[in-house]
Amino acid sequence: MASNDLNQCNFIGRAGRDPETRYAASGTAVTNFSLAVGYKYKETESTEWVLVICFGKLAELVEQYVQKGKQLFVSGRMKTEQWEDRDGNKRYTTKIIADKVQFLGSASDRPQSYKPRDDTREAEAFQYTEHGQVEPEADEGDSIPF
């Protein structure tokens, strides 16, 4: 595998169902949910269903705040697993291992516990990462950091 390979997936869609959480033997939270991602090609519209898996603190936050129908941005890496069905046929399941989940849409789509710092920040999206809740950064204006 080359060191310049990249396995990163980004999706914008709506939660297809409420998240489900279980805990590994180590105590780590594992949450999964489906994401409906629509697309249009010429005159044909369709929906792809993406299976999203979250671990640890991100999993706990997703379980707490994500609900069916909420518009989300999900970023992570793709993982395909092989398994055998009852008849011994090889099957494959592709999942997205999320490292970021961000709420999009109107303020009513955000978790009720989200309180923007002031009214000017209302348009900012609320996001979660593997490391927990992240509020939007304060605007630094025209200052240049160097």
Order of alpha helices (4+ residues) and beta strands (2+ residues): beta-beta-beta-beta-alpha-beta-beta-beta-beta
